[in-house]
Amino acid sequence: MRKFFSNLKTQHLAIMIFFLVLFFSFIWAAVVPLDGEGPDEPQHLAVIRQIAKEKQLPVFHHSDITFSPGLLSGAYYPMTYNSAFNYLFYLPVSGLNQDKGGSAILYYRLISSLLLALFSATLFLGLAKIKPTNLRISLTVTLFISLIPQVLFSGGYVNIEPVALLFSALVFYFLQNYLERKTFKSALLLGVFAGLLALCKVNYFIWLATALLIALVAIYKNHHGRERLYSVLALLLPIIIINAYWWLRNYQLYGDPLIVNYISNQIKINAPDWFAPPAVRGYNIFSILFEANFIKFTYLGFFASLGGAIIFLPIIVYYIFYLLLFSPVVLALYNSFQLRSNRLQVAFLFLLIWLSLLYFANKNLTDFSPQGRHLFPLLFVFAWLMYLGLCRLKNRFLISIFPLFSLAAAIYSLWFMVDRFYVKGSGYVSSSNFGNYLGDFSWRNLSLIKLEGLLNYIVNNNPKIFSFFPIIIYLLIFFILYFVIYIYIIWSKNDKNN
């Protein structure tokens, strides 16, 4: 009975996290302007509509839809280098009328918001499996990660990042499930979702390889003979079966199963004469880590580079974020060696952060496209290490700083984006949007009439999500208050029980 109520509490919190992230992402989806202000959104929409029009997946042919990677590379390659699996989630709304006002785009963006909310709930459930009695830390880490402005922004427009995040979270959940149960069924489930993740985005292979390696070590330690063989097959065969057709297709069309080398070659061939990649300019895998644009778009972009990667928050916000991010990570490493528990696992996860950064740096020596969201696979490594670090922290006030900071940063970033797009007009990257802002609006002389004018301007120039704007705001305020009260009650009960 006690386990039943513990599971009920966990599921209740997961549902609340789902709706909290959905509300935030839903509002962000309305604020992000149309016409290309969501990075690569027009290209992704074109692929979805092409699939819906042809009523078949673009598997065995080249696509006419091209995509330009990097900041200055000038190379173009087919959009279908991404598996069509990513776009299946958007097809249910592809038959809606494509009106100029953008209400059809809203439904596409709502799919992204739903996927992001599911990612957050799944991440929480995965963390809760590490130690079911320590829901406070699971909740803290989940909110800190899920409310990162760049994560919320990825759920505010049409792209494949939310799909990859969701399946990465499912891999994380079923990895923890396997480490808890160590059964053939749990290994098979992990293998199935690992196979689906492999179809999403190539840069998530670093997290996929990490999860598989940890699972294989657990199989080796806990199983013997045929049982070990069957568990390994249950883990690896689904990945091969699910991805075999796609890898063969890529090899047939591009001579490269993962298309990584093909894209790199296209960039070398098609780069304009005036563009010299960092490798040509004398940078190496270590020195590029300190290149000005790499620092700006990678380190800052991991937390917030909004719009077309030109809207950045004040630098102090990034310092606070990284202080909060790495403090529990270092604490986890210290505790593991001090207490001699999980030393190899923690050291491996810690090392993986730096290896991933070096791999990303090496990629940018030729294809200079340093975007922080390309490091999103590390969110799960950070979440795991943060959990292990905060578990030893007894001060409830210090623990509460983490989710409160992300909540404040999410709200501030939303206001900051509204200010840059609609008040100052400095956030646009598409020339067709230049000048689309309220020139006579000022925050200093704010009044209800001016605020109403700003909201009406956002409504008239974006997806019709704000038709019932006051109701949404009231519901959001009510939900946040309810959420805070509910969390306070749970924390108080936990302290009393302890």
C-alpha positions as CSV (number, residue, x, y, z in Angstrom):
1,M,0.0,0.0,0.0
2,R,2.8,2.4,0.8
3,K,4.4,1.7,-2.6
4,F,1.1,2.4,-4.3
5,F,0.8,5.8,-2.7
6,S,4.4,6.6,-3.4
7,N,3.8,5.8,-7.1
8,L,0.7,7.8,-7.1
9,K,2.6,10.8,-5.7
10,T,5.3,10.3,-8.4
11,Q,2.7,10.2,-11.2
12,H,0.9,13.2,-9.8
13,L,4.1,15.2,-9.9
14,A,4.9,14.0,-13.4
15,I,1.5,15.2,-14.6
16,M,2.0,18.6,-13.0
17,I,5.4,19.0,-14.6
18,F,3.9,18.1,-17.9
19,F,1.2,20.8,-17.7
20,L,3.7,23.4,-16.3
21,V,6.1,23.0,-19.2
22,L,3.2,22.7,-21.7
23,F,1.8,26.1,-20.5
24,F,5.2,27.8,-20.8
25,S,6.0,26.3,-24.2
26,F,2.5,27.0,-25.4
27,I,2.9,30.7,-24.7
28,W,6.4,30.8,-26.2
29,A,4.9,29.2,-29.4
30,A,2.7,32.3,-29.6
31,V,5.4,34.8,-29.1
32,V,7.9,33.5,-31.6
33,P,7.1,35.4,-34.9
34,L,6.4,33.6,-38.1
35,D,8.4,33.7,-41.4
36,G,11.6,32.1,-40.3
37,E,12.1,33.5,-36.9
38,G,12.1,30.0,-35.5
39,P,15.4,28.6,-36.8
40,D,14.9,26.3,-39.9
41,E,11.1,26.2,-39.3
42,P,10.1,26.9,-42.9
43,Q,12.3,24.0,-44.1
44,H,10.8,21.6,-41.5
45,L,7.3,22.7,-42.5
46,A,8.1,22.1,-46.1
47,V,9.2,18.5,-45.5
48,I,6.0,17.8,-43.4
49,R,3.8,19.2,-46.1
50,Q,5.7,17.3,-48.8
51,I,5.2,14.0,-46.9
52,A,1.5,14.8,-46.5
53,K,1.1,15.8,-50.2
54,E,2.9,12.7,-51.6
55,K,1.3,10.4,-48.9
56,Q,4.6,8.6,-48.6
57,L,7.8,9.0,-46.6
58,P,10.8,10.4,-48.6
59,V,13.0,7.3,-48.0
60,F,14.5,6.2,-51.3
61,H,14.9,9.5,-53.2
62,H,16.7,12.8,-52.9
63,S,14.7,15.7,-51.7
64,D,14.3,19.0,-53.5
65,I,14.1,20.7,-50.2
66,T,17.6,21.9,-49.2
67,F,19.0,23.2,-46.0
68,S,22.0,25.6,-45.4
69,P,24.0,24.7,-42.3
70,G,26.5,26.7,-40.4
71,L,26.9,30.5,-40.0
72,L,28.9,31.1,-43.2
73,S,29.6,27.7,-44.8
74,G,27.3,28.2,-47.9
75,A,26.8,24.5,-48.4
76,Y,23.4,23.0,-49.2
77,Y,22.3,19.4,-48.7
78,P,18.9,17.5,-48.7
79,M,16.6,18.0,-45.7
80,T,15.9,14.3,-45.8
81,Y,19.2,13.6,-44.3
82,N,17.0,13.6,-41.2
83,S,14.9,10.5,-40.9
84,A,11.3,11.0,-41.9
85,F,10.4,9.4,-38.5
86,N,10.9,12.8,-36.9
87,Y,8.0,14.3,-38.9
88,L,5.4,11.6,-38.3
89,F,4.3,13.4,-35.1
90,Y,3.4,16.5,-37.1
91,L,1.4,14.7,-39.8
92,P,-2.0,14.6,-37.9
93,V,-2.3,18.4,-38.2
94,S,-1.0,18.6,-41.8
95,G,-4.5,18.5,-43.3
96,L,-5.5,21.7,-41.6
97,N,-6.1,24.8,-43.7
98,Q,-2.9,26.8,-44.3
99,D,-4.2,30.3,-43.7
100,K,-2.1,33.4,-43.8
101,G,-2.9,34.4,-40.2
102,G,-0.9,31.5,-38.9
103,S,-3.5,29.5,-37.0
104,A,-2.4,26.4,-38.8
105,I,1.2,27.0,-37.8
106,L,-0.1,27.1,-34.2
107,Y,-1.1,23.5,-34.3
108,Y,2.2,22.4,-35.7
109,R,3.9,24.3,-32.9
110,L,1.6,22.8,-30.3
111,I,2.9,19.4,-31.3
112,S,6.4,20.6,-30.4
113,S,5.1,21.9,-27.1
114,L,3.4,18.6,-26.3
115,L,6.6,16.7,-27.2
116,L,8.7,19.0,-24.9
117,A,6.2,18.5,-22.0
118,L,6.4,14.8,-22.4
119,F,10.2,15.0,-22.4
120,S,10.0,16.8,-19.0
121,A,7.6,14.4,-17.4
122,T,9.7,11.4,-18.6
123,L,12.9,12.9,-17.4
124,F,11.3,13.3,-13.9
125,L,10.1,9.7,-13.9
126,G,13.6,8.5,-14.9
127,L,15.2,10.5,-12.1
128,A,12.6,9.3,-9.6
129,K,13.6,5.7,-10.4
130,I,17.1,6.3,-9.1
131,K,15.8,6.7,-5.6
132,P,11.9,6.8,-5.4
133,T,12.0,8.2,-1.9
134,N,13.9,11.3,-2.9
135,L,11.3,13.0,-5.1
136,R,12.4,16.5,-4.0
137,I,15.7,16.2,-5.8
138,S,14.1,14.6,-8.9
139,L,11.7,17.5,-9.1
140,T,14.4,20.1,-8.5
141,V,16.6,18.8,-11.3
142,T,13.7,18.3,-13.7
143,L,12.5,21.8,-13.3
144,F,16.0,23.2,-13.6
145,I,16.7,21.4,-16.9
146,S,13.2,21.7,-18.4
147,L,12.8,25.5,-17.8
148,I,16.1,26.4,-19.4
149,P,15.1,29.1,-21.9
150,Q,16.7,27.4,-24.9
151,V,14.9,24.2,-24.1
152,L,11.6,26.0,-23.9
153,F,12.4,27.8,-27.1
154,S,12.9,24.5,-28.9
155,G,9.3,23.7,-28.1
156,G,8.0,27.0,-29.4
157,Y,8.4,26.3,-33.1
158,V,8.4,23.4,-35.6
159,N,11.7,21.4,-35.4
160,I,12.9,17.9,-34.6
161,E,14.7,18.8,-31.4
162,P,11.6,18.0,-29.2
163,V,11.3,14.6,-30.8
164,A,15.0,13.8,-30.1
165,L,14.6,15.1,-26.5
166,L,11.6,13.0,-25.8
167,F,13.2,9.7,-27.1
168,S,16.4,10.6,-25.2
169,A,14.3,10.9,-22.0
170,L,12.7,7.6,-22.8
171,V,16.1,6.0,-23.1
172,F,17.1,7.6,-19.8
173,Y,13.9,6.2,-18.1
174,F,14.3,2.7,-19.5
175,L,18.0,2.7,-18.7
176,Q,17.2,3.5,-15.0
177,N,14.4,0.9,-15.3
178,Y,17.0,-1.7,-16.4
179,L,19.5,-0.8,-13.7
180,E,16.7,-1.3,-11.2
181,R,15.2,-4.6,-12.6
182,K,17.9,-6.1,-14.7
183,T,15.5,-8.3,-16.6
184,F,15.3,-9.5,-20.3
185,K,12.1,-7.4,-20.8
186,S,13.7,-4.2,-19.4
187,A,16.7,-4.7,-21.7
188,L,14.4,-5.2,-24.7
189,L,12.5,-2.0,-23.9
190,L,15.7,-0.1,-23.6
191,G,16.8,-1.5,-26.9
192,V,13.6,-0.5,-28.7
193,F,13.7,3.1,-27.6
194,A,17.4,3.3,-28.2
195,G,16.7,2.2,-31.7
196,L,14.0,4.9,-32.2
197,L,16.4,7.6,-30.7
198,A,19.0,6.5,-33.3
199,L,16.5,7.5,-36.0
200,C,16.1,11.1,-34.7
201,K,19.4,13.1,-34.8
202,V,23.0,12.0,-35.3
203,N,24.3,14.3,-32.5
204,Y,22.3,12.3,-30.0
205,F,24.5,9.3,-30.6
206,I,26.8,10.5,-27.9
207,W,24.0,10.0,-25.3
208,L,22.9,6.8,-27.0
209,A,26.4,5.3,-26.8
210,T,26.6,6.4,-23.1
211,A,23.3,4.7,-22.1
212,L,24.2,1.5,-24.0
213,L,27.7,1.3,-22.5
214,I,26.3,1.7,-19.0
215,A,23.7,-1.0,-19.7
216,L,26.2,-3.4,-21.2
217,V,28.5,-3.1,-18.1
218,A,25.4,-3.8,-15.9
219,I,24.6,-6.9,-18.1
220,Y,28.2,-8.1,-17.8
221,K,28.2,-7.7,-14.0
222,N,24.7,-9.2,-13.3
223,H,24.2,-12.0,-15.9
224,H,26.2,-15.1,-16.9
225,G,26.2,-17.6,-19.7
226,R,23.1,-17.7,-21.9
227,E,21.3,-15.1,-19.8
228,R,24.1,-12.6,-20.5
229,L,23.9,-13.4,-24.3
230,Y,20.1,-13.0,-24.4
231,S,20.2,-9.7,-22.6
232,V,22.9,-8.3,-25.0
233,L,20.8,-9.4,-28.0
234,A,17.7,-7.9,-26.5
235,L,19.5,-4.6,-26.1
236,L,21.3,-4.4,-29.5
237,L,19.1,-6.3,-32.0
238,P,16.2,-3.8,-31.9
239,I,18.6,-0.9,-32.7
240,I,20.0,-2.8,-35.7
241,I,16.5,-3.9,-36.9
242,I,14.9,-0.4,-36.5
243,N,17.8,1.5,-38.2
244,A,19.0,-1.0,-40.8
245,Y,16.8,0.3,-43.6
246,W,17.8,3.9,-42.9
247,W,21.5,3.2,-42.8
248,L,21.3,1.2,-46.0
249,R,19.3,4.0,-47.7
250,N,21.9,6.5,-46.6
251,Y,24.8,4.4,-47.9
252,Q,22.9,3.9,-51.2
253,L,22.3,7.7,-51.7
254,Y,25.3,9.2,-50.0
255,G,27.9,6.5,-49.5
256,D,27.7,7.2,-45.8
257,P,25.3,5.4,-43.3
258,L,25.2,8.4,-40.9
259,I,25.7,11.1,-43.6
260,V,28.2,12.8,-41.4
261,N,31.1,12.6,-43.8
262,Y,28.9,13.4,-46.7
263,I,27.8,16.7,-45.1
264,S,31.4,17.5,-44.2
265,N,32.5,17.0,-47.8
266,Q,29.6,19.1,-49.1
267,I,30.7,21.9,-46.9
268,K,34.3,21.7,-48.2
269,I,33.2,21.6,-51.8
270,N,30.6,24.3,-51.7
271,A,32.1,26.8,-49.2
272,P,32.6,30.2,-50.9
273,D,36.2,31.3,-51.6
274,W,36.0,34.1,-49.0
275,F,35.0,31.7,-46.2
276,A,37.9,30.1,-44.4
277,P,36.9,27.5,-41.8
278,P,38.6,27.6,-38.4
279,A,40.9,24.7,-39.3
280,V,42.3,26.8,-42.2
281,R,42.7,29.8,-40.0
282,G,45.0,27.9,-37.6
283,Y,42.6,26.8,-35.0
284,N,42.8,23.3,-33.5
285,I,40.5,21.2,-31.3
286,F,41.5,23.0,-28.1
287,S,42.1,26.6,-29.3
288,I,38.6,26.8,-31.0
289,L,37.1,26.3,-27.6
290,F,38.1,29.9,-26.8
291,E,37.2,31.4,-30.2
292,A,34.9,34.4,-29.7
293,N,31.9,33.1,-31.8
294,F,32.3,29.6,-30.5
295,I,32.0,30.9,-27.0
296,K,29.1,33.1,-27.8
297,F,27.0,30.6,-29.8
298,T,27.9,27.4,-27.9
299,Y,28.3,28.2,-24.2
300,L,25.8,31.1,-24.1
301,G,23.5,29.3,-26.7
302,F,23.3,26.2,-24.5
303,F,21.2,28.3,-22.1
304,A,19.7,31.0,-24.2
305,S,20.3,32.3,-27.8
306,L,16.7,33.0,-28.8
307,G,15.1,33.9,-32.1
308,G,17.5,33.4,-34.9
309,A,20.3,33.0,-32.4
310,I,20.8,36.8,-32.0
311,I,18.8,37.4,-28.8
312,F,21.1,37.0,-25.8
313,L,20.4,37.7,-22.2
314,P,22.6,39.9,-19.9
315,I,25.9,38.0,-19.3
316,I,25.3,37.8,-15.5
317,V,22.4,35.4,-16.1
318,Y,24.7,32.9,-17.9
319,Y,27.3,33.1,-15.1
320,I,24.6,32.2,-12.5
321,F,23.3,29.4,-14.7
322,Y,26.7,27.7,-15.1
323,L,27.5,28.2,-11.4
324,L,24.3,26.4,-10.5
325,L,24.9,23.8,-13.2
326,F,28.4,22.8,-12.4
327,S,28.3,23.1,-8.6
328,P,26.3,19.8,-8.0
329,V,28.3,18.2,-10.8
330,V,31.5,18.8,-9.0
331,L,29.9,17.9,-5.7
332,A,28.8,14.5,-7.2
333,L,32.4,13.9,-8.3
334,Y,33.8,14.8,-4.9
335,N,31.2,12.7,-3.0
336,S,31.7,9.7,-5.2
337,F,35.5,9.5,-4.3
338,Q,35.0,10.7,-0.7
339,L,32.3,8.0,0.0
340,R,33.7,5.5,-2.5
341,S,30.3,5.0,-4.2
342,N,29.6,5.0,-7.9
343,R,33.1,6.3,-8.6
344,L,33.5,4.8,-12.0
345,Q,30.0,5.8,-13.1
346,V,30.4,9.4,-12.0
347,A,33.9,9.7,-13.3
348,F,32.7,8.3,-16.7
349,L,29.8,10.8,-16.9
350,F,32.1,13.7,-15.9
351,L,34.6,12.7,-18.5
352,L,31.9,12.3,-21.1
353,I,31.0,16.0,-20.8
354,W,34.5,17.0,-21.9
355,L,34.8,14.4,-24.6
356,S,31.5,15.6,-26.1
357,L,32.7,19.2,-26.0
358,L,35.9,18.2,-27.8
359,Y,34.0,16.2,-30.4
360,F,31.7,19.2,-31.0
361,A,34.8,21.4,-31.3
362,N,36.4,19.1,-33.8
363,K,33.2,19.2,-35.9
364,N,33.2,23.0,-36.0
365,L,36.8,23.1,-37.3
366,T,35.2,22.5,-40.8
367,D,31.5,23.1,-40.4
368,F,31.4,26.2,-38.3
369,S,27.9,26.0,-36.8
370,P,28.4,26.4,-33.0
371,Q,24.9,26.2,-31.7
372,G,24.3,25.4,-28.0
373,R,21.3,23.2,-28.7
374,H,23.7,20.7,-30.5
375,L,24.9,19.9,-26.9
376,F,21.4,19.0,-25.7
377,P,22.3,15.3,-25.5
378,L,24.4,16.3,-22.5
379,L,21.3,17.5,-20.6
380,F,20.7,13.9,-19.4
381,V,24.3,13.5,-18.3
382,F,24.0,16.8,-16.4
383,A,20.7,15.8,-14.9
384,W,22.1,12.5,-13.6
385,L,25.2,14.2,-12.1
386,M,23.1,17.0,-10.6
387,Y,20.9,14.5,-9.0
388,L,23.8,12.6,-7.5
389,G,25.3,15.8,-6.2
390,L,22.2,17.3,-4.7
391,C,21.3,14.1,-3.0
392,R,24.0,14.9,-0.4
393,L,22.9,18.5,0.0
394,K,20.6,18.8,3.1
395,N,19.9,22.6,3.0
396,R,16.4,22.9,1.6
397,F,16.9,26.6,0.8
398,L,19.9,25.9,-1.4
399,I,18.1,23.2,-3.2
400,S,15.1,25.4,-3.9
401,I,17.4,28.0,-5.6
402,F,17.8,25.7,-8.7
403,P,14.2,25.5,-9.9
404,L,13.4,29.1,-8.8
405,F,16.3,30.4,-10.9
406,S,15.1,28.5,-14.0
407,L,11.5,29.6,-13.4
408,A,12.6,33.2,-13.1
409,A,14.9,32.9,-16.2
410,A,12.1,31.4,-18.2
411,I,9.7,34.3,-17.4
412,Y,12.5,36.9,-17.9
413,S,13.5,35.3,-21.2
414,L,9.9,35.4,-22.4
415,W,9.7,39.1,-21.6
416,F,13.1,39.7,-23.1
417,M,12.0,38.1,-26.4
418,V,8.8,40.1,-26.5
419,D,10.9,43.3,-25.9
420,R,13.4,42.5,-28.7
421,F,10.8,41.4,-31.2
422,Y,7.9,43.7,-30.7
423,V,9.1,46.7,-28.7
424,K,12.6,47.4,-30.1
425,G,12.4,45.3,-33.3
426,S,16.1,44.2,-32.9
427,G,15.4,40.5,-32.7
428,Y,14.4,39.8,-36.3
429,V,16.6,37.9,-38.8
430,S,14.2,37.7,-41.7
431,S,14.2,40.9,-43.9
432,S,10.4,40.5,-44.4
433,N,9.9,41.1,-40.7
434,F,12.1,44.2,-40.3
435,G,10.0,47.0,-39.0
436,N,7.3,44.8,-37.5
437,Y,7.3,46.4,-34.0
438,L,5.5,49.0,-32.0
439,G,7.6,52.1,-32.3
440,D,5.6,54.2,-29.8
441,F,5.6,51.6,-27.0
442,S,7.7,52.1,-23.9
443,W,8.0,50.0,-20.7
444,R,8.8,53.1,-18.7
445,N,5.4,54.7,-19.4
446,L,3.4,51.5,-19.3
447,S,-0.3,51.7,-19.0
448,L,-3.2,49.2,-19.4
449,I,-4.1,50.8,-22.8
450,K,-0.5,50.4,-24.1
451,L,-0.2,46.9,-22.7
452,E,-3.5,46.0,-24.5
453,G,-2.1,47.5,-27.7
454,L,1.0,45.4,-27.4
455,L,-1.0,42.2,-26.8
456,N,-3.2,43.0,-29.7
457,Y,-0.2,43.5,-31.9
458,I,1.2,40.1,-30.9
459,V,-2.2,38.5,-31.6
460,N,-2.6,40.0,-35.0
461,N,0.9,39.2,-36.2
462,N,1.3,35.6,-34.9
463,P,-0.4,32.3,-34.5
464,K,-3.9,32.7,-33.1
465,I,-3.0,31.4,-29.7
466,F,-4.0,34.5,-27.7
467,S,-7.6,34.6,-28.7
468,F,-8.3,33.9,-25.0
469,F,-5.2,35.5,-23.7
470,P,-6.5,36.7,-20.3
471,I,-7.9,33.2,-19.6
472,I,-4.6,31.6,-20.4
473,I,-2.7,34.0,-18.2
474,Y,-5.1,33.5,-15.3
475,L,-4.9,29.7,-15.7
476,L,-1.1,29.9,-15.7
477,I,-1.0,32.0,-12.6
478,F,-3.4,29.7,-10.8
479,F,-1.5,26.6,-11.9
480,I,1.9,28.0,-10.7
481,L,0.4,29.0,-7.4
482,Y,-1.2,25.5,-7.0
483,F,2.1,23.9,-8.1
484,V,4.1,25.9,-5.5
485,I,1.7,25.1,-2.7
486,Y,1.5,21.4,-3.6
487,I,5.4,21.2,-3.7
488,Y,5.6,23.0,-0.3
489,I,3.2,20.5,1.2
490,I,5.1,17.5,-0.1
491,W,8.5,18.9,1.1
492,S,7.0,19.6,4.5
493,K,5.7,16.0,4.8
494,N,9.0,14.6,3.7
495,D,10.8,16.6,6.4
496,K,8.3,15.5,9.0
497,N,8.7,11.9,8.0
498,N,12.5,12.1,8.0
